[in-house]
C-alpha cells in the first residue's frame, strides 16, 4: 500500500505550533500536527495569561491553548496526540522527510519544528508542589501578579539578572540567591543589579525548600553553603531563573544548533539549514520566549513552508 506523503507536518503544539497550523491549513496544506507529551506546551502550566492580545479579561493558559487548537481544527488541521521520537531529514531540495512515532513512519514534504524549550528547575519536590501558587520560571509572564510584594530570584546568569531587574520595577523587594561567590552574568547586567536599590544579592546561598499554607508560597527556606546555616525569607513569589533547555535532542546532528542547543534559523525567516525544514517558537528563540512572539514565528514558519512548497511545483 502506498504511503501518504503530507505537505506539512508540525512537530509540537504550543502557540507557535497551533498558529503555524492555522496558517498552513488556510493555505490548504492540510497540516498534520503532533502534540508531543505536553499538548499545548508550557502555557498549559500557566494559570493566568494577561498579556496575550485579544483577551481583555485575561484567560488561563490551558483555555487559551484549547482556543488555538479549536481554531486550527476548524480549518482541517489533523491533531495527533503522539510524540515524534525520531527524525530523518532529507538534505536536498524537494526531498521527503521521514518522521517516526515509535516504529510508525510519517512522510512529509515540509516540517515545522515547534517543540519549544523547557524551563530548568532545581529538582526540589516543593517546586512542583507550589507550581502555580508562587513558583514561576518567567518574570515577564507572571511578575504582574507580585506587584508590591517580596520575591526571590534563583540564579547567577544573565537570565536571573534580567528577571530580577524586571521584577524590581514591580515588586517591593527582590532577593537574589547566587550559589557561588560571584555572578555568571555579563558586566552590564551585573551593573544594573548592583545599582537597583530594592535588589538584595545573597551570595553562597541556595534554595532548599518552600513553605506556605494551601500550596501558596509564604517563605523560601535557604542555606548558606559555606556556613551551612539555614534561614527563611518571607516572600510570596519564587522565580527560578537558571535557564531553559530547548527540546532539540532528536534533531541534533542534522539541524544546525547553537552552543545552547537552540535551532539556528536564517535571519528574518524560520528557515533552518535544511530545505523544507522550518523552526518556530521557543525552540529557536532564547531571547523573548513569549506566547505572542512564538505565535508570530508560527505564522512566519507556515508562510515560509507554503512558499517553499509552491516553488517545488
C-alpha positions as CSV (number, residue, x, y, z in Angstrom):
1,X,0.0,0.0,0.0
2,X,1.4,3.4,-1.0
3,X,2.1,5.6,2.0
4,X,0.7,9.2,2.2
5,X,3.2,12.0,1.8
6,X,1.9,15.0,3.7
7,X,2.6,18.6,2.5
8,X,3.2,19.8,6.0
9,X,3.9,18.1,9.4
10,X,4.1,20.2,12.5
11,X,6.0,18.9,15.5
12,X,4.8,20.5,18.7
13,X,1.7,22.1,20.0
14,X,2.3,25.4,21.8
15,X,1.3,28.8,20.4
16,X,3.8,28.5,17.6
17,X,2.7,25.0,16.5
18,X,-1.0,25.9,16.5
19,X,-0.5,29.2,14.8
20,X,1.6,27.5,12.2
21,X,-1.3,25.0,11.8
22,X,-3.9,27.8,11.4
23,X,-1.9,29.5,8.6
24,X,-0.8,26.2,6.9
25,X,-4.4,24.9,7.0
26,X,-5.8,28.1,5.5
27,X,-3.2,27.7,2.7
28,X,-4.7,24.3,2.0
29,X,-1.6,22.4,3.1
30,X,-3.7,20.0,5.3
31,X,-1.2,20.1,8.2
32,X,-0.7,17.1,10.5
33,X,0.2,18.3,14.0
34,X,1.9,16.0,16.5
35,X,1.3,17.3,20.1
36,X,4.2,15.6,21.9
37,X,4.0,14.7,25.6
38,X,2.7,18.1,26.7
39,X,-0.2,19.1,24.4
40,X,-0.4,22.9,24.4
41,X,3.2,23.3,25.6
42,X,4.4,25.4,28.5
43,X,1.3,27.6,28.6
44,X,-0.7,24.7,29.9
45,X,1.2,25.1,33.2
46,X,0.4,28.8,33.4
47,X,-2.6,29.8,35.4
48,X,-3.4,33.4,34.2
49,X,-2.4,34.8,30.8
50,X,-3.0,38.6,30.9
51,X,-0.6,39.8,28.2
52,X,-1.8,38.0,25.1
53,X,-3.7,40.4,22.8
54,X,-7.5,39.8,22.3
55,X,-8.3,38.6,25.8
56,X,-9.2,41.8,27.7
57,X,-10.2,39.9,30.8
58,X,-7.3,37.5,30.7
59,X,-7.5,33.8,30.2
60,X,-5.9,30.7,31.7
61,X,-3.1,29.1,29.7
62,X,-5.0,25.8,29.1
63,X,-8.1,27.6,27.9
64,X,-6.1,29.7,25.5
65,X,-4.4,26.6,24.1
66,X,-7.8,24.9,23.6
67,X,-9.0,28.0,21.7
68,X,-5.9,27.9,19.5
69,X,-6.4,24.2,18.9
70,X,-10.1,24.6,18.0
71,X,-9.2,27.3,15.5
72,X,-6.6,25.1,13.9
73,X,-9.0,22.2,13.7
74,X,-11.7,24.4,12.2
75,X,-9.5,24.7,9.1
76,X,-8.9,20.9,9.0
77,X,-5.7,20.6,10.9
78,X,-5.4,16.9,12.0
79,X,-4.2,16.8,15.6
80,X,-2.3,13.6,16.7
81,X,-1.8,13.1,20.4
82,X,1.5,11.4,19.8
83,X,5.2,12.2,20.2
84,X,7.7,12.2,17.3
85,X,10.6,10.1,18.6
86,X,13.0,10.2,15.6
87,X,13.6,12.3,12.5
88,X,15.5,11.6,9.3
89,X,15.6,14.8,7.2
90,X,16.3,14.9,3.5
91,X,19.2,17.2,2.6
92,X,18.2,18.0,-1.0
93,X,15.5,20.5,-2.2
94,X,12.2,18.7,-2.7
95,X,13.4,15.7,-0.7
96,X,11.0,13.7,1.5
97,X,11.5,14.0,5.3
98,X,10.9,11.0,7.5
99,X,9.5,11.3,11.0
100,X,8.7,8.4,13.4
101,X,6.3,7.7,16.2
102,X,8.0,4.6,17.6
103,X,8.1,2.3,14.5
104,X,5.4,4.2,12.6
105,X,6.8,6.3,9.8
106,X,5.4,9.7,8.6
107,X,6.5,11.2,5.3
108,X,6.4,14.9,4.7
109,X,7.4,17.4,2.1
110,X,7.9,20.1,4.8
111,X,8.3,20.0,8.5
112,X,7.7,22.8,11.0
113,X,9.5,22.2,14.3
114,X,7.9,23.9,17.3
115,X,8.9,21.7,20.2
116,X,9.7,24.6,22.5
117,X,12.1,24.8,25.4
118,X,11.7,23.5,28.9
119,X,12.5,25.7,31.9
120,X,15.2,24.2,34.1
121,X,14.3,23.7,37.7
122,X,16.3,22.9,40.8
123,X,14.6,19.5,41.2
124,X,13.0,20.2,44.6
125,X,9.7,18.5,45.4
126,X,8.5,21.8,46.7
127,X,8.9,23.4,43.2
128,X,6.2,21.0,41.9
129,X,4.0,21.4,45.0
130,X,3.9,25.2,44.7
131,X,3.9,25.5,40.9
132,X,1.1,27.9,40.1
133,X,1.0,29.0,43.7
134,X,4.0,31.3,43.7
135,X,6.8,29.3,41.9
136,X,7.5,30.5,38.3
137,X,10.2,30.4,35.7
138,X,9.1,33.5,33.8
139,X,9.1,37.0,35.3
140,X,7.6,38.7,32.2
141,X,4.8,36.2,32.2
142,X,3.9,36.3,36.0
143,X,5.6,39.3,37.5
144,X,2.5,41.4,37.4
145,X,0.8,39.2,40.0
146,X,3.5,40.1,42.5
147,X,3.1,43.9,42.3
148,X,4.2,45.5,45.7
149,X,5.2,42.1,47.1
150,X,8.5,40.5,48.1
151,X,10.0,37.8,45.8
152,X,13.1,35.6,45.4
153,X,15.0,35.0,42.2
154,X,17.3,32.0,42.0
155,X,20.2,32.1,39.6
156,X,23.5,33.9,38.7
157,X,23.5,34.4,34.9
158,X,22.0,37.0,32.6
159,X,18.5,35.4,32.8
160,X,18.5,35.8,36.6
161,X,19.8,39.3,36.4
162,X,17.2,40.3,33.8
163,X,14.4,38.7,35.8
164,X,15.5,40.4,39.0
165,X,15.8,43.8,37.3
166,X,12.4,43.4,35.6
167,X,10.8,42.4,38.9
168,X,12.4,45.2,40.8
169,X,10.1,47.6,38.9
170,X,7.0,45.8,40.1
171,X,7.9,44.3,43.5
172,X,8.7,45.8,46.8
173,X,11.9,43.8,47.3
174,X,13.8,41.2,45.2
175,X,16.2,38.8,46.9
176,X,18.6,37.1,44.6
177,X,20.1,33.8,45.6
178,X,23.5,33.1,44.0
179,X,25.1,29.7,44.7
180,X,28.7,30.9,44.2
181,X,30.5,34.0,45.4
182,X,30.1,35.8,42.0
183,X,27.7,36.3,39.2
184,X,27.9,34.5,35.8
185,X,26.1,37.4,34.1
186,X,27.6,39.9,31.8
187,X,29.2,43.1,33.3
188,X,26.3,45.3,32.0
189,X,23.7,43.1,33.7
190,X,25.7,42.9,37.0
191,X,26.0,46.7,36.9
192,X,22.2,47.0,36.6
193,X,21.6,44.6,39.5
194,X,24.1,46.4,41.7
195,X,22.6,49.8,41.1
196,X,19.0,48.8,41.8
197,X,18.3,49.6,45.4
198,X,15.5,47.1,46.0
199,X,17.5,44.1,44.9
200,X,19.5,42.3,47.6
201,X,22.0,39.7,46.5
202,X,22.8,36.8,48.8
203,X,26.0,35.1,47.5
204,X,26.8,31.5,48.6
205,X,23.0,30.9,49.2
206,X,20.8,28.2,47.8
207,X,17.1,27.5,47.9
208,X,16.4,24.2,49.7
209,X,12.7,24.4,50.5
210,X,9.5,26.3,50.2
211,X,6.8,26.8,52.9
212,X,3.2,28.1,52.9
213,X,-0.4,27.2,53.6
214,X,-2.8,25.9,50.9
215,X,0.1,25.4,48.4
216,X,0.7,29.2,48.3
217,X,4.3,30.4,48.8
218,X,4.9,32.3,52.1
219,X,8.6,31.6,52.8
220,X,11.7,30.5,51.0
221,X,14.0,28.2,53.0
222,X,17.6,28.9,52.2
223,X,21.1,27.7,53.2
224,X,24.4,29.4,53.3
225,X,26.5,26.8,51.6
226,X,29.7,28.0,53.4
227,X,28.5,28.0,57.0
228,X,25.6,25.5,56.4
229,X,23.3,27.9,58.3
230,X,19.7,27.8,57.2
231,X,17.2,30.6,57.4
232,X,13.9,31.7,55.8
233,X,12.9,34.7,53.7
234,X,9.3,35.9,53.8
235,X,8.2,36.1,50.1
236,X,5.1,35.4,48.0
237,X,6.9,34.6,44.8
238,X,9.9,32.5,43.8
239,X,11.3,32.8,40.3
240,X,13.7,30.0,39.2
241,X,16.0,31.6,36.6
242,X,18.6,29.0,35.8
243,X,17.9,28.8,32.1
244,X,15.9,26.8,29.6
245,X,16.7,23.6,27.7
246,X,15.4,23.6,24.0
247,X,13.7,20.4,23.1
248,X,16.0,19.6,20.2
249,X,17.7,16.3,21.2
250,X,16.1,14.2,18.4
251,X,17.2,16.8,15.7
252,X,20.9,17.0,16.9
253,X,23.4,16.1,14.2
254,X,21.1,17.1,11.3
255,X,20.0,20.6,12.0
256,X,22.4,23.4,12.9
257,X,22.1,24.2,16.6
258,X,23.8,27.0,18.6
259,X,26.0,26.3,21.6
260,X,23.0,26.0,23.9
261,X,21.0,23.6,21.6
262,X,18.6,26.1,20.1
263,X,17.8,25.7,16.3
264,X,19.6,28.4,14.2
265,X,17.2,30.0,11.7
266,X,18.1,32.2,8.8
267,X,17.8,35.9,9.8
268,X,14.3,37.3,9.2
269,X,12.8,33.8,8.4
270,X,12.1,30.5,10.0
271,X,14.2,28.5,7.6
272,X,16.8,26.1,9.0
273,X,19.9,24.8,7.2
274,X,17.8,22.0,5.7
275,X,15.5,22.7,2.7
276,X,11.8,22.2,3.7
277,X,12.5,22.2,7.5
278,X,11.4,25.3,9.5
279,X,11.6,26.2,13.2
280,X,9.2,28.4,15.2
281,X,8.7,29.5,18.8
282,X,11.0,28.9,21.8
283,X,12.9,26.1,20.1
284,X,14.7,28.9,18.1
285,X,14.2,31.9,20.4
286,X,16.1,32.2,23.6
287,X,15.6,35.9,23.9
288,X,11.9,36.7,24.0
289,X,10.2,33.4,25.0
290,X,6.7,34.8,25.0
291,X,3.4,33.3,23.7
292,X,2.9,36.2,21.3
293,X,6.3,36.0,19.7
294,X,6.0,32.2,19.5
295,X,2.7,32.7,17.7
296,X,4.2,35.3,15.3
297,X,7.0,32.9,14.4
298,X,4.5,30.1,13.8
299,X,2.8,32.3,11.2
300,X,6.2,33.0,9.6
301,X,7.1,29.3,9.5
302,X,3.8,28.4,7.8
303,X,4.2,31.1,5.2
304,X,7.9,30.1,4.6
305,X,6.7,26.4,4.2
306,X,3.9,27.5,1.8
307,X,6.4,29.4,-0.3
308,X,8.9,26.5,-0.3
309,X,6.2,24.1,-1.5
310,X,4.8,26.4,-4.2
311,X,8.3,26.8,-5.6
312,X,8.7,23.0,-5.9
313,X,5.8,22.7,-8.3
